[in-house]
Amino acid sequence: MTEPSKEELLAEAETATARFRQGLPAPRAVTTTGELAEILAALPGDTPLFLSDHAVSRPGPIEDPVHSVVAHLTPCAEPVDSDNPDGTHRMRPALGLTTVVAEHHQDAGAEFDRGGLEPDDLLARAEERLTSSGDLDGGIKDVARAIEALAQLLHEGANLIPSIDDAYGTVMVEKSRLLQAAERLRKVAPDAQKASEQ
């Protein structure tokens, strides 16, 4: 089997994306099974489907939160040769379904389209901020909060160990080290952000 050239793969991806955009021109909040069925009927039958594993929301407090499901385009990669998963991959548009937390008066699809939404999950948000958006201050602070949550779990687990056992002491020492690391990260976060912008 002759593999397609990069130009051919790019042309395929552009054609597939244009077909997808005909069925779903922009991210759209889906509130009924009928609306979802309408979207599915408008897309090619072989369109991959991806369900997000976390809700997204705009940073900061939300006064009157509403959870909405947003249907949107998301890229996916599939092997050109299904018998060789390590070979060349082609990009395809896929239908993503993501839970968006927004104010009750906001259009969740429009909010998603603006790109100002972030993962609600601490680690997913930290990854997004540290690897994509360049928000080192926020990302490092998210990591610090995640470390503190791990320390709390260790503390709860330690309650099951007799306090005279060496394992109890070791777990409590590591819990303390985690809390110290979280505090150091929180303090360095603003300086890391400034350094990255120089």
Secondary structure as UniProt FT lines:
FT   HELIX           6..23
FT   STRAND          28..30
FT   HELIX           33..42
FT   TURN            45..46
FT   STRAND          49..51
FT   STRAND          56..57
FT   STRAND          65..79
FT   TURN            82..83
FT   TURN            85..86
FT   STRAND          89..103
FT   TURN            104..105
FT   HELIX           108..114
FT   STRAND          118..119
FT   HELIX           122..128
FT   HELIX           129..133
FT   HELIX           136..158
FT   TURN            159..160
FT   TURN            163..164
FT   HELIX           166..196
//
